[in-house]
């Protein structure tokens, strides 16, 4: 089987190359798995940021709509106060006449 030391060297080199190839394959596999997890994390983060952006947009829209309603309510309250003020002035005038 081993006639010369060169035969032994060739078999050792062949075994070393096989072991090295196995190690490189194992390292590449784990590198791919790590990259896969990183891409999943980026996707989940992107989805969460999108959801947060949509939530902020909805919140902003609700605030904008409520502020327009608040302005209308404030104007209505102002007119109501004026009407009540006029009525109290009329009642005071009627009481003064009596």
C-alpha positions, 0 to 999 in steps of 0.5 A: 500500500505505502511503497514510498513516503510520497504515497503516505504524503499524498494520502495525508494531503488528501485526508487534509483536503477532505477535512478542510473541505468539511470544515469550510462547508460547515463554516459556510453553512453556519454563515448562511444560517446567521445571514438568514437570521439577520435578514429575518430580523431586518424584515421583522424590524421593517414590518414593525417600523411600517406598523409604527408609521401607520399608527402614527399616521392614524394618530395624526389623522385623528388629532387633525379631525378632532382639532377641526371638531374642537374649533367648531365646538368652541365656536358653538360654545362661544355663541351659546355663551353670548345667547345666555349673556343676552338672555340674562341681560334681558331678564335683568332689564325686565326685572329693573322695569318692574 
